[in-house]
C-alpha cells in the first residue's frame, strides 16, 4: 500500500510505502509502538529540512527528528500526527583535518563509518556506543552518547566543537567553532547536545578529533566480591595512566554471555572487570600494571589477553551482552551513573529493589565511569510485569539520585524516562530549560513529550 | 572618605572606603574608566549574592559580577549606577577528587592556587591564562579563558563539568554533572561558560582534572620567514604526540622582550617558535623530534633548552611580553583566532592594516592554535590615535573573519569588542542568545552592555 504525498508539501521526499514507513515509527526502546497517524520524510539535503520545518510551523505539525533509531529511551518514536524527519540520508563526511584537529560531517553519518574515516587520517573520534555500527552522529549528539571509551576519553559532548542546525520555522543557525579556540559569547552548541530533538534539527556536526592511540590490549579480572571489584576500579581510576576501557560484568551477565557462545569468560565469580590499555608505546607495560592492581584488589583470577584475537573475543562478549540478555527474554534497560565509590551500593541495593518486585536483574556496564545498565527482565506484553518493572525502575532512579548520581549516563531521557526527570532537576533549571526551548520552539512542535519538555 | 551602606540593604558587605571602592571600578582593559556612581559588594557567601540579586531585581539595579579584574575587554568594568559584585572572597577549594577526576571550588579561587591544589594530588587543571597568578576561576569560566596550554589541552570550556549559579532574582541553579557521565537534558553549563556575567553569578565551579604530565622541556626555533614558521606549526600540529605549548613571536615582540631583560632570545629573525613537550616518559624524545621538525621547516637556528632553568627563562620571556610591550607605551590588545594555515596571512595583512593607519603593531601569541594577540601601540589619551587604533582594530576583526576565524580566541568580548560581535554571529544565533538571556534576566540587569547583550 502506498500513501500519497501531502498535497500542500509535494516537493520533499515522503516515504510513501506503508511498510517502509512503519519501520520509521519506532526506535529500539522497550515496548515501543508507533501510532497509526504519522508520516515520514527522509531528507536529502538542508533545503528539505528547511521546507519541512517551515511547513510544520505553518500548520502546527509536530516533528520527530530521527537518526539510526537505536535509542533505548523512546526519544525517536513517532508521535500521533507527527512528521518523522529522518536524517539518515544526510551522510556526507565533509572534512577530516589533522592540522585543525577537526572533522565535519552530516548528521546521518553512521558513527562507525565516521570513526573509520578519521582512522584513515590516523585520527581518533572516541565515542563508541554499542550501536556504533548503526547509530548516527546526529543521534549521538542529540543524546550525548557514550560507550566503552568514556573512562579515558569522555562522552560525545566532549568532542562536539560546533553545529549547524535548522530551527523551527526554518531558520539556520551555526554554533561553536571551526578554529582551535573561540571565546565569543556563550556557545549554544552545548544546548543542542543532549537536546534529543527538542530544539532543532542538526544538519552538520563539527567534531574534535585526536591523534590515534595504539591498538588496545585487554585484561580480565574475576572477583569473589563486589567490594573487591569496586576497589579495583577505584585504584585504576587513580592510576596516572588510567585505562581506556573499564567494564564491569556481574555473574548473571557473564552467564548470559557465555550461554550465547563461549567468549572466554570464566563463570561462577561475583563480578568481572575488563580492562584495556591503549597508550602509545606503553600498552603492555600499562596492562601489566593494571593486572597487578586487579590482583592487589583481590581478584581470584587475572588473565591478560596474549593477542588481539583473545582480547577481541572478550570485547565481543561484552558487546554481545544486550543481545545475550534479549535472548533470555525482553529487557527494560536502565542507564544510571553514580559516583564511582558508590558502585557497590548501587549494585547491592538495586538487586534488593528488583527482588522486592519479583523482577530478574543483571547489573553491568561501564564500571569505570560508575555508569551501569541494570537490565530488568520484563515482558512488555504482560501488564502486571510491566507495572512491577516500572515501579522497580523508578525506585532505582531514586536510589541513583540518593547516591549522588544521575538517571542517565549516556542513553538520554526520551519519553520513557521523562516522568523521572523532575526527581533530578531543580526547579530553577527545569523552568529555564523549558523557557529556553520556547525561545526556539514557541509552539512546542519539536519532538513533543521528550525529555525535559514533557509536562 | 567612606560611604554609608545602602540603608535598604544593610546586611551585605559594601566596600565603604572610597579609594578601595574605586579600585573595583575597572578591569585591565584599554582605557578603562570607572563611572562615579557605582557601589561594590564583596560577597562572603552565597547568601550575600542571593541578597544582592534579590535587591537588584526589586530595585532595577544593574549588577556587574567581578573576579580578579584582569580582563582585557572591559567585561568587568563598573557601569553607571551598578553594584559591582566581587566574588574574590568566595575562594574555598571544596574538593579535589582523583577517583572522580573532578574538583570543586568557589569562583574567587585564584587560578594558580587552584592549579597548585590539584598538583598536590598529582592532578592537572590545564587552563593557564597569562594572568593565572591573579585571575579567578569564576572569571575564567565567564570568559572561557585559555593560555599557553591550549594547543594540547584545550580551553576552560573543556574542563568545566558543572556549575552552581545564582540567577537574577536570587534563584539558585545547578548545572552539569558531579558523576563521570550525565545525559539528562541539554546541559546549561555551556551557556554560562563565556557568558561574561550576563546570565548569573557563578557560585561554584566543578572542573575536570586530569593526571599530571611530566615537567615540560622547551625548544626555541628562529625562522627567516613567516612562512617557514607557519610550516613548522602545521607540521607540529600533525605530529601523533603534539606539543603542549607552541608559541609564536614576531621580531618586534622579541626585541621588546629582550629590551626588558635578557631572556635568551636571539634577535633579528622574522619569527620565533617556542615549543614544549610534557608527555610522561617521552619529554626528551618528543622534544628532539620537534626540534628536527623545526629545522626541517626551515629554522635558522634551533636551541633545545638543556635544563629547566634555561627553559624557564624562555617561558618567562614569553610571559613577560605584555609587560615588555607596555614598557614601550600603552597597548590596545587584539585576540583573534584563525584556521592555523591562515596564520601567515593574518600576520602579513594585519601589518598592512596597521601600517595604513600609522599604528605600530606586534603580532605574537598562541601560534599553535592560530590564536594571536596583535598588540597595537595606541595612547588612550590621544583621541586621534585612539580613533585610528579602533579603525585598524575593526579592519583586523574583518580580516580574521574573512580568513574563517573568530574575533576572540580567549579574552572574550566584553564592552570593547561588543560593537564587532554582530560581524561574526548570524542573526539566528544572536537573536536566540538575547532571548535566552531574557529568560534568565528579563530586566537586562546583568552586566549591561557586555558581549552579545549590547544593543
Contacts between the chains, C-beta under 8 A, distances in Angstrom:
chain1	res1	chain2	res2	distance
A	98	B	237	7.3
A	98	B	238	5.1
A	99	B	234	5.4
A	99	B	237	4.7
A	99	B	238	6.0
A	99	B	340	5.4
A	99	B	341	6.5
A	100	B	237	7.7
A	100	B	339	6.2
A	100	B	340	6.2
A	101	B	237	7.1
A	122	B	240	6.8
A	143	B	183	6.2
A	144	B	182	8.0
A	144	B	183	4.3
A	144	B	187	7.8
A	145	B	183	7.6
A	146	B	181	5.7
A	146	B	183	7.3
A	150	B	180	7.0
A	150	B	181	6.0
A	151	B	180	7.3
A	155	B	181	5.6
A	155	B	183	7.3
A	157	B	187	6.9
A	158	B	158	7.4
A	167	B	428	6.4
A	167	B	432	7.8
A	171	B	428	4.4
A	172	B	426	7.6
A	172	B	428	6.3
A	173	B	426	6.4
A	173	B	428	3.8
A	173	B	429	5.1
A	173	B	432	6.8
A	174	B	426	6.0
A	174	B	429	6.7
A	175	B	429	6.5
A	177	B	406	6.6
A	178	B	339	7.2
A	178	B	404	6.3
A	179	B	337	4.4
A	179	B	338	6.3
A	179	B	339	6.0
A	179	B	369	7.7
A	179	B	370	5.8
A	179	B	371	7.7
A	179	B	404	7.3
A	179	B	405	5.5
A	179	B	406	5.5
A	179	B	409	7.2
A	180	B	150	7.0
A	180	B	151	7.3
A	180	B	337	6.4
A	180	B	340	6.9
A	180	B	368	7.7
A	180	B	369	3.8
A	180	B	370	5.5
A	180	B	371	6.5
A	180	B	409	7.6
A	181	B	146	5.7
A	181	B	150	6.0
A	181	B	155	5.6
A	181	B	337	4.8
A	181	B	366	7.7
A	181	B	369	5.2
A	181	B	370	7.9
A	181	B	371	5.1
A	181	B	406	7.7
A	181	B	409	4.0
A	181	B	410	5.8
A	182	B	144	8.0
A	182	B	337	6.3
A	182	B	406	4.5
A	182	B	408	7.2
A	182	B	409	6.7
A	183	B	143	6.2
A	183	B	144	4.4
A	183	B	145	7.6
A	183	B	146	7.2
A	183	B	155	7.3
A	183	B	194	5.7
A	183	B	335	7.7
A	183	B	406	7.7
A	183	B	408	4.5
A	183	B	409	6.0
A	183	B	410	5.0
A	183	B	411	6.4
A	183	B	412	5.2
A	183	B	413	7.7
A	184	B	194	7.5
A	184	B	406	5.6
A	184	B	407	5.9
A	184	B	408	5.0
A	184	B	412	7.8
A	184	B	413	5.7
A	184	B	421	6.4
A	184	B	424	5.9
A	184	B	425	7.4
A	184	B	451	7.8
A	185	B	194	6.1
A	185	B	195	7.7
A	185	B	413	6.4
A	185	B	421	6.8
A	185	B	425	6.9
A	185	B	433	6.0
A	185	B	451	5.4
A	185	B	452	4.4
A	186	B	190	6.9
A	186	B	191	4.8
A	186	B	192	7.0
A	186	B	193	6.8
A	186	B	194	5.0
A	186	B	195	4.5
A	186	B	198	8.0
A	186	B	199	7.3
A	186	B	433	6.5
A	186	B	436	7.8
A	186	B	452	7.7
A	187	B	144	7.8
A	187	B	157	6.9
A	187	B	190	5.4
A	187	B	191	8.0
A	187	B	193	7.0
A	187	B	194	6.0
A	188	B	190	7.8
A	188	B	191	7.5
A	188	B	429	6.5
A	188	B	432	6.8
A	188	B	433	6.9
A	188	B	436	7.9
A	189	B	190	6.5
A	190	B	186	6.9
A	190	B	187	5.4
A	190	B	188	7.8
A	190	B	189	6.5
A	190	B	190	2.5
A	190	B	191	6.8
A	190	B	193	8.0
A	191	B	186	4.8
A	191	B	187	8.0
A	191	B	188	7.5
A	191	B	190	6.8
A	191	B	191	6.3
A	192	B	186	7.0
A	193	B	186	6.8
A	193	B	187	6.9
A	193	B	190	8.0
A	194	B	183	5.7
A	194	B	184	7.5
A	194	B	185	6.1
A	194	B	186	5.0
A	194	B	187	6.0
A	195	B	185	7.7
A	195	B	186	4.5
A	198	B	186	8.0
A	199	B	186	7.3
A	211	B	239	7.8
A	211	B	240	4.5
A	211	B	241	6.8
A	211	B	242	7.0
A	212	B	240	7.2
A	234	B	99	5.4
A	237	B	98	7.3
A	237	B	99	4.8
A	237	B	100	7.8
A	237	B	101	7.1
A	238	B	98	5.1
A	238	B	99	6.0
A	239	B	211	7.8
A	240	B	122	6.8
A	240	B	211	4.5
A	240	B	212	7.2
A	240	B	280	7.0
A	241	B	211	6.8
A	241	B	280	7.1
A	242	B	211	7.0
A	280	B	240	7.0
A	280	B	241	7.1
A	281	B	282	7.4
A	282	B	281	7.4
A	335	B	183	7.7
A	337	B	179	4.4
A	337	B	180	6.4
A	337	B	181	4.8
A	337	B	182	6.3
A	338	B	179	6.3
A	339	B	100	6.2
A	339	B	178	7.2
A	339	B	179	6.0
A	340	B	99	5.4
A	340	B	100	6.2
A	340	B	180	6.9
A	341	B	99	6.5
A	366	B	181	7.7
A	368	B	180	7.7
A	369	B	179	7.7
A	369	B	180	3.8
A	369	B	181	5.2
A	370	B	179	5.8
A	370	B	180	5.5
A	370	B	181	7.9
A	371	B	179	7.7
A	371	B	180	6.5
A	371	B	181	5.1
A	404	B	178	6.3
A	404	B	179	7.3
A	405	B	179	5.5
A	406	B	177	6.7
A	406	B	179	5.5
A	406	B	181	7.7
A	406	B	182	4.5
A	406	B	183	7.8
A	406	B	184	5.6
A	407	B	184	5.9
A	408	B	182	7.2
A	408	B	183	4.5
A	408	B	184	5.0
A	409	B	179	7.2
A	409	B	180	7.6
A	409	B	181	4.0
A	409	B	182	6.6
A	409	B	183	6.0
A	410	B	181	5.8
A	410	B	183	5.0
A	411	B	183	6.4
A	412	B	183	5.2
A	412	B	184	7.8
A	413	B	183	7.7
A	413	B	184	5.7
A	413	B	185	6.4
A	421	B	184	6.4
A	421	B	185	6.8
A	424	B	184	5.9
A	425	B	184	7.4
A	425	B	185	7.0
A	426	B	172	7.7
A	426	B	173	6.5
A	426	B	174	6.0
A	427	B	171	8.0
A	428	B	167	6.3
A	428	B	171	4.4
A	428	B	172	6.3
A	428	B	173	3.9
A	429	B	173	5.1
A	429	B	174	6.7
A	429	B	175	6.6
A	429	B	188	6.5
A	432	B	167	7.8
A	432	B	173	6.8
A	432	B	188	6.8
A	432	B	439	5.8
A	432	B	440	6.5
A	433	B	185	6.0
A	433	B	186	6.6
A	433	B	188	6.9
A	435	B	439	4.3
A	436	B	186	7.9
A	436	B	188	8.0
A	436	B	436	5.5
A	436	B	439	5.7
A	439	B	432	5.8
A	439	B	435	4.3
A	439	B	436	5.7
A	439	B	439	6.6
A	440	B	432	6.5
A	451	B	184	7.7
A	451	B	185	5.4
A	452	B	185	4.4
A	452	B	186	7.7
